[in-house]
Amino acid sequence: MIRRRRLGFTLIELLVVLSIIGIAASLVGPVALQQYERSKVTQEREQLLRLLNDLQFQAYTEFKNIHLMTKNNQMIVKTGSEISNDLFMQSIESKNTSIDEYEQNNQSNDGISIQKASNDTIIAHFNSIEFKNQSIELNSHGFWSNDFFYWFEASNERSVALNMPRIEQDTQEASDASR
């Protein structure tokens, strides 16, 4: 008796393989989506921290006071003079466009969006970060009125130290040391 060689898979074999692939996809899919969401939050956090550093640098180099207000998912930045385009464009990694051009071209939901309210006011909208209601002054020497800046990523509260720690001693210790 001559046996024929089978060329292919049976229906049962194909169904078993497809069910294994389906189970694996159902286990890996949610983890991949969570990782994608976490990467978006991390991107916004890095843009926020870069923006705070750039504001401090601008206040110091241009010798001007800056007022920062936060509420919900908005950060409002006010200065006494026209805001430099370079500051915000570096913070959102779009160095070759002005704020007005960025505002027209930015239709995506990734990262932050910048809106120029007036010559001395910029509003930054965040998608994944929520802020406490804060009002912080940045003086012309580059020092913040508050020592910490607070925000929420999902339900986690985060903070960053705004001013460098002091190097000098307390006034009482300094007066004792001078005797």
N, C-alpha and C positions, 0 to 999 in steps of 0.2 A: 504494500500500500504506500502510495506517495502522499506525503503531507505537503500542503501548501504553506508557504511562508506568509505570515500576516504583514501587511504594509500599512501600519497606522495604529491608532489607538481606539479602544472601544469607548463607547459613550460613558460608561461608568468611570473609566480612568480619567476622562476629561472632566467630568463632574467633580470628582475627588480633588483634582488639581485646582480647579476653579474655586471650590469651597475653601481650600487651604489658602489660596491667594486672597480671597475675600476676608477671611478671619484675620490674616496678617495685616491687611489694609485697615480693618476696623480697629486694630490695636495701635497701629503706628500713626494713623491719620490725626487723631486728636492731639497727640504729642507734638507732631509737626506743626499744627496750627497754633498751639500754645507757644512753641518756640518762635514762630513768626511774630506773634503778638508781643512777646518779650523783647524781640529785637527792635520792633518799632518803638517801644517804650524806652529802651536803652538809647536809641538814636535821638529821641526827643530830649532825654536827660542830658546827653552830651551837648546838644545844641543849646539847651538852657544854661549849662555851666559855662560854655564858651561865650554865650551872650553876656552873662554876668561878668566874666573876666574882661570882655571887650568894653563893656560899659565903664568898668573901673579904669581901664587903660585910657579910654577917651576922656573921662573926667580929669584924669591927671595930666595928660598931654595937652589938652585944649584948655585947661584951667577953668572948668565950668562945673556948676552944680547940676546934678541930675536927680529927678524925682521918679521913683519906681512904685507903681501901684499894681497889686494883683487881686483878682477876684475870679472865682470859678476857674475857667480855663483861659483867661486872658491876662496878659501882662501889658500894662500901659507905661510907656517911658516918655517923660516930659523933660525938656531942657529949656533953658532961657534963650537959646539960639537955634538956628537950623541944624537938624540932625544930619550927621555925615552918613552918606550912603554906604561908605566902605565898612562901617561898623556892623551894620545888620547883614550886609551881603556876605561878609566873611563868616558870620555866625551861622548862616544857613547854606554855606558852601556854594554860592552862586556869584562869584566875584566879578563877572563881566557884565552884569546888568545893574541898573539903578533900582531903587525901591519901587518906583512906579512901574517899570518894565516887569519886575518880579511879580508885583501884584496882579498885572494883567495876565501873565503866563502861568501862574501857579494855580492850576485847577485840580491837582491831585490831593488825596487825603493823607499822604505820608508826611511826617515831620510837622514843622510849624509853618504857619502862614503869617506873613507880615503885611500889615495894612497901614498906610501913611494917612493919619487923620488930619494933620496939618504940618506946617514946616517944622514945628518943634515937638510934635507928638507922633509916636509910633505905637501901634497896637499889635501885639504878637498873640496869635491864637494857637493853642496847643490842642492836639487831638487826644492824647493819652495821659496827660498830666493835668491835675486839678490843683489849684492854689488855695491857701488860706487867704482871708482878707488881710492884706498887709500894705503898709505904706512906708517906704524906706527912702531915706535921703542918702545921696552919694555926694560928698563934698568935693571941692575942686582939688583936694590933695589926694583923692582916691580912697578915702575911708568911708565906710558905710555907717549909718546911724544905728543899725541893729547888728549884732554879732552873728546872727544866724538867719538863713533864708529857708523857709519851709514849703513843701509841696507834697502831694499825694500821688502815688503810682498805684492804681487800682485801690486797694484798701490799706496799703502800706504808706506810713508817713515817712518822708525823707527830709533831710536837712543838710545844709552845707555851711561851713564857717566862712563868713564873708571877709573878715579882717584877719590879718596875720596875728599870731599871738604876740603879746608885748614882751620885749626883751628887758626893759628897765625894771627896777625893783619898785615895790610900793613906796609911797611917799614917806611913811613912818620908818620903814627900813632904810630908806635913802638918807633921811635926816640923822638916824642913829649911826650910820656908817660914816657920815661926814664929821662926827665929833671926835 
